[in-house]
Amino acid sequence: MANIGSSMERVRKKKRVTPQQDAEQHIQLKIDKAGLEERFINLHKGRGVFATEAFRIGDFVLEYRGKLLKQDVPLSLRHYDDTEAVFLFDFQWKGKNYCLDASVEDKSLGRLVNDDNRKPNCKMKTIDIVGMPHLCLFAIKDITPGEEVTYNYGDADWPWRKQKSSPEVWKQTVDESDRPQVGATLLHRLLNPSGMRRYW
């Protein structure tokens, strides 16, 4: 009987998907992982992504999806307004510069994950799928249901890190009937008028 039990345990362990495999599956299917939802936080932060299920350290959480642009042509030549520019993610991969343009509202959650430079619970990693880079968030600590998913946007001087907001703005919550009907672009214009970009 002991052999049967240990054989069953080996079969269960073999079927377990690694975080890398989990990321690859979600990337190929172009879907967000279950166990996450978008929520309006307050007028200062706007929207964010929250866990509805537990994530363990090391788990794949989300992909930051968008249009992949090689930076052989400077982005300044392309036309991005301040509200679109906050969704541009610059990064290096295999010695080349890239930008992931997530400025189009496509219902994906990765583009809504907020910055936390003090205690983030995720870290961005580049995953290679068929020779193309994909930006994915992985948990760097356990994430409990109800907790906001965050990552550190980098060392740039982000305007919201300098802002001193009143407690009324931070505590303000809006129920569904009072939620302002503004898109991400208007919210980001209000919150980030300088149009800073994520530099890595």
Residue pairs with C-beta under 8 A, 6 or more apart in sequence:
17 25
19 58
19 59
19 60
19 138
20 60
20 127
22 33
22 59
22 60
23 60
23 63
23 127
23 134
23 136
23 138
24 127
24 129
26 32
26 33
26 60
26 63
27 63
27 127
27 129
27 134
27 136
28 129
30 65
32 62
32 63
32 108
32 109
32 110
33 60
33 61
33 62
34 53
35 51
35 52
35 53
35 54
35 55
36 49
36 50
36 51
36 52
36 53
36 61
36 62
36 109
36 149
37 49
37 50
37 52
37 109
38 47
38 48
38 49
38 50
38 109
38 112
39 47
39 48
39 49
39 50
40 46
40 47
40 174
40 179
41 47
41 48
41 114
41 148
41 173
42 169
42 170
42 171
42 172
42 173
42 174
43 169
43 172
43 174
43 190
44 160
44 163
44 165
44 169
44 170
44 172
44 191
45 114
45 160
45 191
46 184
46 187
46 188
46 191
47 112
47 184
47 187
48 112
48 113
48 114
48 148
48 149
48 150
49 62
49 109
49 110
49 112
49 113
49 114
49 148
49 149
50 146
50 147
50 148
50 149
51 143
51 144
51 145
51 146
51 147
51 148
51 149
52 145
52 146
53 145
54 142
54 143
54 144
54 145
55 61
55 139
55 142
55 143
56 139
56 142
57 139
57 140
57 141
57 142
58 138
58 139
59 138
59 139
60 136
60 137
60 138
61 122
61 136
61 137
61 138
61 139
61 143
61 149
62 109
62 110
62 113
62 122
62 136
62 137
62 149
63 108
63 110
63 134
63 135
63 136
63 137
64 89
64 100
64 102
64 110
64 111
64 113
64 124
64 135
64 136
64 137
65 100
65 102
65 106
65 108
65 110
65 111
66 87
66 89
66 100
66 101
66 102
66 103
66 104
66 106
66 111
67 100
67 101
67 102
67 104
68 98
68 99
68 100
68 101
68 132
68 133
69 75
69 98
69 99
69 100
69 101
70 96
70 97
70 98
71 90
71 96
71 97
71 98
71 99
75 88
75 99
80 88
80 103
80 195
81 195
82 188
82 189
82 192
82 193
82 194
82 195
83 103
83 184
83 185
83 186
83 188
83 189
83 195
84 101
84 103
84 185
85 103
85 195
85 196
85 197
86 188
86 192
86 195
86 196
86 197
87 101
87 102
87 103
87 111
87 184
87 188
88 99
88 100
88 101
88 102
88 103
88 197
88 198
89 99
89 100
89 102
89 135
89 197
89 198
89 200
90 97
90 98
90 99
90 197
90 198
90 199
90 200
91 97
91 98
91 99
91 100
91 126
91 133
91 135
91 200
92 98
92 200
93 126
93 133
94 133
98 133
100 135
102 108
102 110
102 111
103 185
105 183
105 184
105 185
110 135
110 137
111 184
112 184
113 122
113 137
113 149
113 150
113 151
114 148
114 150
115 150
115 151
115 152
115 153
115 158
115 160
115 161
116 150
116 151
116 152
117 152
117 153
117 158
117 161
119 150
120 140
120 150
120 151
120 152
121 139
121 140
121 141
121 143
121 147
121 149
121 150
121 151
122 137
122 138
122 139
122 140
122 143
122 149
122 150
122 151
123 137
123 138
123 140
123 151
123 152
124 135
124 136
124 137
124 151
124 200
125 135
125 136
125 137
125 138
126 133
126 134
126 135
126 136
127 133
127 134
127 135
127 136
128 134
137 149
137 151
143 149
153 198
154 198
154 199
154 200
156 196
156 198
156 199
157 196
158 192
158 196
159 192
159 193
159 194
159 196
160 191
160 192
174 180
